[in-house]
Amino acid sequence: MPLVLITHYMLRVWKETALLFNLTWIYNDLKGGDEDWLVRNIVIALAFFLYNLGSLKVASGVASHPEEALGIAAYGWTALISAIILSTMQIQDLKDQDGDRARGRQTAPLILGELIARRTIAVFIIFWSLVCSMIWGNWILPSVAGFYVAYRVTWQQGKSNDRQSWKLWCMWTAVLYLLPWLSNVSMFASHPVKKHRADPW
């Protein structure tokens, strides 16, 4: 852990890394991933925001140039990805309901009921697919992938099917990550900002 923090300090994304350490502690040691599915989703969504923000800073060069900052569009897109994770991550709970029930985990299918859990996941997947398509002007990939995952979650049930739907959900999120690149938009270009105090970060 100290080596990771030192490395990320050198990359100038140590703040994101330190916060991720705290989220890991909440998830693992405080059982934030077991006792409440909504708390679990919030922790994971926040972690995704920090992962993506730190990676974006390093990839764009902003982290190594204190006089520059990410644009508001970059923060907005990163937050939107986290909202997607927050509202659909519970799809992973469909594939092992018996095991979760035996361990006493408070997952969405066990708390809300399987029918409600499946329908809300499907609705959010379709909603976010359309929102992302509208933002980036690419309607084919996210819509086709999203609608197919939503269909499977609703109609293709059972452990084997749910395991496959989980994998396809991962593929769908990967498609969403590709949208800025596929759309060839330079919304994430950094821009100079004035520093009001002597802060190297």
C-alpha positions as CSV (number, residue, x, y, z in Angstrom):
1,M,0.0,0.0,0.0
2,P,2.7,2.6,0.8
3,L,4.4,1.8,-2.5
4,V,1.2,2.4,-4.4
5,L,0.6,5.7,-2.6
6,I,4.1,6.8,-3.3
7,T,3.8,5.9,-7.0
8,H,0.6,7.8,-7.3
9,Y,2.0,10.7,-5.4
10,M,4.7,10.9,-8.1
11,L,1.9,10.7,-10.8
12,R,0.1,13.6,-8.9
13,V,-3.1,11.6,-8.3
14,W,-2.4,10.7,-4.7
15,K,-5.6,12.3,-3.5
16,E,-7.8,10.0,-5.6
17,T,-5.6,7.0,-4.4
18,A,-6.0,7.9,-0.7
19,L,-9.7,8.2,-1.0
20,L,-9.8,4.8,-2.8
21,F,-7.9,3.3,0.2
22,N,-10.7,4.5,2.4
23,L,-13.4,3.1,0.2
24,T,-11.6,-0.2,0.2
25,W,-11.6,-0.2,4.0
26,I,-15.3,0.5,4.0
27,Y,-16.1,-2.2,1.5
28,N,-13.9,-5.0,3.0
29,D,-13.4,-4.3,6.7
30,L,-16.7,-2.6,7.5
31,K,-18.6,-5.1,5.3
32,G,-20.0,-2.3,3.1
33,G,-20.4,-4.9,0.3
34,D,-22.5,-7.3,2.4
35,E,-24.9,-5.6,4.6
36,D,-26.8,-3.3,2.2
37,W,-26.9,-3.5,-1.6
38,L,-27.4,0.2,-2.0
39,V,-24.5,1.1,0.2
40,R,-22.4,-1.4,-1.8
41,N,-23.4,0.2,-5.0
42,I,-22.6,3.7,-3.7
43,V,-19.2,2.6,-2.6
44,I,-18.4,1.0,-5.9
45,A,-19.8,4.0,-7.9
46,L,-17.6,6.4,-5.9
47,A,-14.6,4.1,-6.5
48,F,-15.3,4.1,-10.2
49,F,-15.4,7.9,-10.2
50,L,-12.0,8.1,-8.5
51,Y,-10.5,5.4,-10.7
52,N,-11.7,7.1,-13.9
53,L,-10.8,10.6,-12.7
54,G,-7.3,9.6,-11.7
55,S,-6.8,7.7,-15.0
56,L,-8.1,10.6,-17.0
57,K,-5.8,13.1,-15.3
58,V,-2.8,10.9,-16.0
59,A,-3.8,10.1,-19.6
60,S,-4.6,13.7,-20.5
61,G,-1.4,15.0,-19.0
62,V,-3.3,17.3,-16.6
63,A,-1.8,15.5,-13.5
64,S,1.7,16.5,-14.5
65,H,0.8,20.1,-15.4
66,P,-0.6,22.0,-12.4
67,E,-1.5,25.0,-14.5
68,E,-4.1,23.0,-16.4
69,A,-7.3,21.3,-15.3
70,L,-9.9,19.0,-16.8
71,G,-12.9,20.6,-18.4
72,I,-16.3,20.3,-16.9
73,A,-17.3,17.8,-19.6
74,A,-14.7,15.4,-18.3
75,Y,-16.1,15.6,-14.8
76,G,-19.6,15.3,-16.0
77,W,-18.9,12.2,-18.1
78,T,-17.0,10.6,-15.2
79,A,-19.9,11.3,-12.9
80,L,-22.4,9.9,-15.4
81,I,-20.4,6.6,-15.6
82,S,-20.6,6.4,-11.8
83,A,-24.4,6.9,-11.9
84,I,-24.6,4.0,-14.4
85,I,-22.6,1.8,-12.0
86,L,-24.8,2.9,-9.1
87,S,-28.1,2.1,-10.7
88,T,-27.2,-1.2,-12.6
89,M,-24.3,-2.8,-10.6
90,Q,-26.8,-5.1,-8.8
91,I,-27.0,-7.2,-12.0
92,Q,-24.1,-9.2,-10.5
93,D,-26.4,-10.3,-7.6
94,L,-28.7,-12.2,-9.9
95,K,-26.4,-15.1,-10.6
96,D,-25.8,-16.4,-7.1
97,Q,-28.9,-15.7,-5.1
98,D,-28.8,-19.0,-3.2
99,G,-25.2,-18.3,-2.1
100,D,-26.0,-14.8,-1.0
101,R,-29.0,-16.0,0.9
102,A,-26.9,-18.6,2.7
103,R,-24.3,-16.0,3.6
104,G,-26.9,-13.5,4.8
105,R,-26.0,-10.8,2.2
106,Q,-28.6,-8.1,1.7
107,T,-28.6,-8.0,-2.1
108,A,-31.2,-6.3,-4.4
109,P,-32.9,-9.5,-5.6
110,L,-33.3,-10.7,-2.0
111,I,-34.5,-7.4,-0.6
112,L,-36.6,-6.0,-3.4
113,G,-37.7,-9.3,-4.9
114,E,-36.3,-10.8,-8.1
115,L,-39.0,-9.4,-10.4
116,I,-38.5,-5.8,-9.3
117,A,-34.8,-6.1,-9.3
118,R,-34.7,-7.4,-12.8
119,R,-37.1,-4.8,-14.2
120,T,-35.4,-1.9,-12.5
121,I,-32.0,-3.1,-13.9
122,A,-33.4,-3.4,-17.4
123,V,-35.1,0.0,-17.2
124,F,-31.9,1.8,-16.1
125,I,-29.8,0.0,-18.7
126,I,-32.1,1.2,-21.5
127,F,-32.3,4.7,-20.0
128,W,-28.5,5.1,-19.8
129,S,-28.0,3.6,-23.2
130,L,-30.3,6.2,-24.7
131,V,-28.7,9.0,-22.6
132,C,-25.2,8.1,-23.7
133,S,-26.2,7.7,-27.3
134,M,-27.8,11.2,-27.2
135,I,-24.7,12.7,-25.6
136,W,-22.2,11.3,-28.1
137,G,-24.4,11.0,-31.2
138,N,-23.7,7.3,-31.6
139,W,-26.9,5.4,-31.4
140,I,-26.0,1.9,-32.7
141,L,-23.5,0.3,-30.4
142,P,-24.8,1.4,-27.0
143,S,-28.4,1.0,-27.9
144,V,-28.0,-2.5,-29.4
145,A,-25.8,-3.7,-26.6
146,G,-28.0,-2.1,-23.9
147,F,-31.3,-3.3,-25.2
148,Y,-29.9,-6.8,-25.6
149,V,-28.6,-6.9,-22.0
150,A,-32.0,-5.5,-20.8
151,Y,-33.8,-8.2,-22.7
152,R,-31.7,-11.0,-21.2
153,V,-32.0,-9.7,-17.7
154,T,-35.8,-9.7,-18.0
155,W,-36.5,-12.8,-20.0
156,Q,-33.4,-15.1,-19.9
157,Q,-33.3,-16.2,-16.3
158,G,-31.5,-18.9,-14.4
159,K,-27.9,-19.1,-13.0
160,S,-26.3,-19.8,-16.3
161,N,-28.2,-17.1,-18.2
162,D,-27.6,-14.6,-15.3
163,R,-23.9,-15.3,-15.3
164,Q,-23.8,-14.6,-19.1
165,S,-25.9,-11.5,-18.7
166,W,-23.4,-10.2,-16.1
167,K,-20.6,-10.7,-18.6
168,L,-22.6,-8.9,-21.3
169,W,-23.2,-6.0,-18.9
170,C,-19.5,-5.7,-18.5
171,M,-19.2,-5.6,-22.3
172,W,-22.0,-2.9,-22.4
173,T,-20.1,-0.7,-20.0
174,A,-16.9,-1.2,-22.0
175,V,-18.9,0.1,-25.1
176,L,-19.9,3.2,-23.1
177,Y,-16.2,3.8,-22.2
178,L,-15.4,3.7,-25.9
179,L,-18.0,6.3,-26.9
180,P,-15.8,9.4,-26.6
181,W,-13.1,7.8,-28.7
182,L,-15.6,6.5,-31.2
183,S,-17.3,9.8,-31.5
184,N,-14.0,11.6,-32.2
185,V,-14.9,14.5,-29.9
186,S,-12.3,16.6,-28.1
187,M,-14.4,17.4,-25.1
188,F,-11.8,16.3,-22.7
189,A,-9.1,18.6,-23.8
190,S,-7.5,20.4,-20.9
191,H,-7.5,24.1,-20.6
192,P,-5.3,26.5,-18.6
193,V,-6.6,27.8,-15.3
194,K,-5.3,30.5,-13.0
195,K,-3.9,29.4,-9.7
196,H,-5.0,31.6,-6.9
197,R,-2.5,30.2,-4.3
198,A,0.7,28.4,-4.2
199,D,-0.6,24.9,-4.4
200,P,1.4,22.4,-6.6
201,W,-1.7,20.2,-6.8
